[in-house]
């Protein structure tokens, strides 16, 4: 867009570098207003319906025909200097939820945090970190406790990096938060996969107990004796979280 406005000689008028002065000659003032109006037509021509509606609702009729006014409005919108962008960014942050995948949660949290910073929403890192930790499932209770107590001054970016590392080291993204058909159990060296559970009551995992195995059997009431044969009897504790 800058190149298009430069081509018609209106860029300096639009970005405010060239402004009217009292000592300007009448023909210079006429040319300034002409360029400002031509620039508004050029900008409007390249706006979609959402942005056109935003411009018409935000500017007076006289301002809507000014390239300088339109450019300043859109610049403030995407620089985060208006209340609309702040409200939208905050809404996205509050609506963020963990749904089945920690990788997706971390990616969304990073994008939303960037949006909060860009929109200049007045939340410091400690507040944002605390709110993000509350959104984590019970499987991450130990991580949440360590970060809350010992790493409270870390930035959101550092906390998300730690969360990503903790998830990968302990294979936590491979443990479903709902009752699965196949269950994954992670140790320090390997991931064991249970066969399909024929009796849903045969197995019980408690994520809050850091993968403490209670019981795992193939069949219920199987005369072969497999019902009392645990598939796993030992697992290791998750890798501890450290602050940086």
Secondary structure in CASP SS format (residue, H / E / C, confidence):
PFRMAT SS
TARGET T0000
AUTHOR 0000-0000-0000
METHOD secondary structure of the structure
MODEL  1
X C 1.00
X H 1.00
X H 1.00
X H 1.00
X H 1.00
X H 1.00
X H 1.00
X C 1.00
X C 1.00
X C 1.00
X H 1.00
X H 1.00
X H 1.00
X H 1.00
X C 1.00
X C 1.00
X C 1.00
X C 1.00
X C 1.00
X C 1.00
X C 1.00
X C 1.00
X C 1.00
X C 1.00
X C 1.00
X H 1.00
X H 1.00
X H 1.00
X H 1.00
X H 1.00
X H 1.00
X H 1.00
X H 1.00
X H 1.00
X H 1.00
X H 1.00
X H 1.00
X H 1.00
X H 1.00
X H 1.00
X H 1.00
X H 1.00
X H 1.00
X H 1.00
X H 1.00
X C 1.00
X C 1.00
X C 1.00
X H 1.00
X H 1.00
X H 1.00
X H 1.00
X H 1.00
X H 1.00
X H 1.00
X H 1.00
X H 1.00
X H 1.00
X C 1.00
X C 1.00
X H 1.00
X H 1.00
X H 1.00
X H 1.00
X C 1.00
X C 1.00
X H 1.00
X H 1.00
X H 1.00
X H 1.00
X H 1.00
X H 1.00
X H 1.00
X H 1.00
X H 1.00
X H 1.00
X H 1.00
X H 1.00
X H 1.00
X C 1.00
X C 1.00
X C 1.00
X H 1.00
X H 1.00
X H 1.00
X H 1.00
X H 1.00
X H 1.00
X H 1.00
X H 1.00
X H 1.00
X H 1.00
X H 1.00
X H 1.00
X H 1.00
X C 1.00
X C 1.00
X C 1.00
X C 1.00
X C 1.00
X C 1.00
X H 1.00
X H 1.00
X H 1.00
X H 1.00
X H 1.00
X H 1.00
X H 1.00
X H 1.00
X H 1.00
X H 1.00
X H 1.00
X H 1.00
X H 1.00
X H 1.00
X H 1.00
X H 1.00
X H 1.00
X C 1.00
X C 1.00
X C 1.00
X C 1.00
X C 1.00
X C 1.00
X H 1.00
X H 1.00
X H 1.00
X H 1.00
X H 1.00
X H 1.00
X H 1.00
X H 1.00
X H 1.00
X H 1.00
X C 1.00
X C 1.00
X C 1.00
X H 1.00
X H 1.00
X H 1.00
X H 1.00
X H 1.00
X H 1.00
X H 1.00
X H 1.00
X H 1.00
X H 1.00
X H 1.00
X H 1.00
X H 1.00
X C 1.00
X C 1.00
X C 1.00
X C 1.00
X C 1.00
X H 1.00
X H 1.00
X H 1.00
X H 1.00
X H 1.00
X H 1.00
X H 1.00
X H 1.00
X H 1.00
X H 1.00
X H 1.00
X H 1.00
X H 1.00
X H 1.00
X C 1.00
X C 1.00
X H 1.00
X H 1.00
X H 1.00
X C 1.00
X C 1.00
X C 1.00
X C 1.00
X C 1.00
X C 1.00
X C 1.00
X C 1.00
X C 1.00
X E 1.00
X E 1.00
X E 1.00
X C 1.00
X C 1.00
X C 1.00
X C 1.00
X E 1.00
X E 1.00
X E 1.00
X C 1.00
X C 1.00
X C 1.00
X C 1.00
X C 1.00
X C 1.00
X C 1.00
X C 1.00
X C 1.00
X C 1.00
X E 1.00
X E 1.00
X E 1.00
X H 1.00
X H 1.00
X H 1.00
X C 1.00
X C 1.00
X E 1.00
X E 1.00
X E 1.00
X E 1.00
X C 1.00
X C 1.00
X C 1.00
X C 1.00
X C 1.00
X C 1.00
X C 1.00
X C 1.00
X C 1.00
X C 1.00
X H 1.00
X H 1.00
X H 1.00
X C 1.00
X C 1.00
X C 1.00
X C 1.00
X C 1.00
X C 1.00
X C 1.00
X C 1.00
X C 1.00
X C 1.00
X C 1.00
X C 1.00
X C 1.00
X C 1.00
X C 1.00
X C 1.00
END
